[in-house]
């Protein structure tokens, strides 16, 4: 996904994504790339030691990362980042910022993730392409394990209101591969995966099965450099918050809802199906007024 800003310019996060895409990176190098994308405005002004601290890796790992991208070393990469116009150094912290407690900081970080997602969505092409593939798949398997199971379940619940055959895959085990194969045999052409850290090993195994079955894999993940990228045909990134004991996933949830909205736009019978569901719910007194 690209990230044009409101005036049509490409934002710093998108410029870094474009710089890193297409390279085979190790997990440590993906971690560095992810950290740079998340701190895109400061990235051109950080030393290799600062980048290493930011990503939680060694300084030599940052050097190897730069070499993996085709540069002689980190200074050459930083020069490229500056030429891309990644931004200006972050403004010093104000007294008001300094007194924010950890809960406020976590909420504000989520707001920034949503702002970043809004910038990515300025280019509608990836979402529209994903929605068309998912809307056309009969059945539509939706995969999400462990931390991502809530995202998959929420998406599947609402998608079933407009899509005639949604199959939720939110439990691992030996039956998971069977269920993916059965969906493919029944006519599925695409699979939607929600992948959030920490990534279960069996999630990778499941995606490998999906690819072997000929399914197009579309993945909502916290980063374009997540391990699932190598088994995904289309990545839709949305960052998670890490400021609390457990990660927060407001942006991935929002991205899922945007994808659902676009699916509705791509399915001619969606409005009539929703109306029928509402009439049935009213007749049964399903909801409190």
Residue pairs with C-beta under 8 A, 6 or more apart in sequence:
1 14
1 17
1 120
1 121
1 123
1 126
1 127
1 224
1 235
1 236
1 237
2 10
2 14
2 17
2 18
2 120
2 123
2 126
3 10
3 11
3 13
3 14
3 17
3 116
3 119
3 120
3 122
3 123
4 10
4 11
4 14
4 119
4 122
4 123
5 11
5 119
5 122
6 122
10 18
11 40
11 119
12 40
12 41
12 43
12 84
12 85
12 86
12 87
13 37
13 38
13 40
13 116
13 119
13 120
14 119
14 120
15 40
15 84
15 85
15 86
16 33
16 36
16 37
16 40
16 43
16 81
16 84
16 86
17 37
17 224
19 69
19 80
19 81
19 84
20 33
20 36
20 37
20 69
20 224
20 225
21 224
23 68
23 69
24 68
25 33
25 65
25 68
25 225
26 68
27 227
28 57
28 61
28 65
29 61
29 64
29 65
29 68
30 223
30 225
30 226
30 227
31 55
31 56
31 57
31 225
32 51
32 55
32 57
32 61
32 62
32 65
33 65
33 225
34 55
34 223
34 225
35 51
35 54
35 55
36 43
36 51
36 55
36 81
37 223
37 224
37 225
38 239
39 46
39 54
40 86
40 87
41 86
41 87
41 88
41 90
42 87
42 89
42 90
43 51
43 81
43 86
43 87
44 78
44 81
44 82
44 84
44 86
44 87
45 82
45 89
46 54
46 78
48 59
48 62
48 63
48 74
49 59
51 62
51 74
52 58
52 59
52 61
52 62
55 61
55 62
62 74
63 73
63 74
65 74
65 77
66 72
66 73
66 74
66 76
66 77
67 73
69 77
71 77
71 80
100 108
102 243
102 244
103 244
105 243
106 241
106 243
106 244
106 248
109 241
109 242
109 243
110 241
110 248
110 250
110 251
113 238
113 239
113 240
113 241
113 250
113 251
114 250
114 251
114 254
116 239
116 251
117 238
117 239
117 251
117 254
117 255
120 237
121 127
121 258
124 262
126 234
126 236
127 236
127 258
127 259
127 262
128 262
128 266
129 234
130 192
130 218
130 234
130 236
130 259
130 262
131 259
131 262
131 263
131 265
131 266
132 266
133 189
133 190
133 216
133 218
133 234
134 140
134 163
134 190
134 192
134 218
134 259
134 263
135 163
135 263
135 266
135 267
136 189
136 190
137 188
137 189
137 190
137 191
138 164
138 165
138 186
138 187
138 188
138 189
139 165
139 166
139 167
139 183
139 186
139 187
139 188
140 159
140 163
140 165
140 166
140 167
140 188
140 190
140 191
140 192
141 167
141 169
141 179
141 180
141 183
141 188
141 191
141 192
141 210
141 215
142 152
142 155
142 156
142 159
142 166
142 167
142 168
142 169
142 191
142 192
142 193
142 194
143 152
143 169
143 170
143 180
143 191
143 192
143 193
143 194
143 203
143 206
143 207
143 210
144 150
144 151
144 152
144 153
144 155
144 169
144 170
144 193
144 194
144 195
145 170
145 171
145 172
145 200
145 202
145 203
145 206
146 172
146 198
146 200
147 196
147 197
147 198
147 247
147 249
148 194
148 195
148 196
148 203
148 252
149 170
149 171
150 249
151 194
151 196
151 220
151 249
151 252
151 253
151 256
152 168
152 169
152 170
152 192
152 194
153 168
153 170
154 253
154 256
155 192
155 194
155 256
155 259
155 260
156 166
156 167
156 168
158 257
158 260
159 166
159 260
159 263
160 166
161 273
161 274
161 277
162 260
162 263
162 264
162 267
162 269
162 270
162 273
162 274
163 263
163 267
165 186
167 179
167 183
167 188
169 176
169 179
169 180
169 206
172 200
172 202
172 203
172 206
173 202
176 202
176 206
176 209
177 205
177 206
177 209
180 191
180 206
180 209
180 210
180 213
180 215
181 209
181 213
183 191
183 215
184 210
184 213
184 214
184 215
188 215
189 214
189 215
189 216
190 215
190 216
190 217
190 218
191 207
191 210
191 215
191 216
191 217
191 218
192 218
192 219
192 220
192 259
193 203
193 207
193 210
193 217
193 218
193 219
193 220
193 221
193 228
193 232
194 219
194 220
194 221
194 252
194 256
195 203
195 219
195 220
195 221
195 222
195 226
195 228
196 221
196 222
196 240
196 247
196 249
196 252
197 222
197 226
197 240
197 247
199 226
199 227
199 228
203 228
204 227
204 228
204 231
207 217
207 219
207 228
207 231
207 232
208 231
210 217
210 231
211 217
211 231
216 233
216 234
217 231
217 232
217 233
217 234
218 232
218 233
218 234
218 236
219 226
219 228
219 229
219 232
219 234
219 235
219 236
220 236
220 237
220 238
220 252
220 255
220 256
220 259
221 228
221 229
221 232
221 235
221 236
221 237
221 238
221 252
222 237
222 238
222 239
222 240
222 249
222 252
223 237
223 239
224 235
224 237
226 235
226 237
228 235
229 235
236 255
236 259
238 249
238 251
238 252
238 254
238 255
239 251
240 247
240 248
240 249
240 251
240 252
241 247
241 248
241 249
241 250
263 270
264 270
264 271
264 274
280 286
281 287
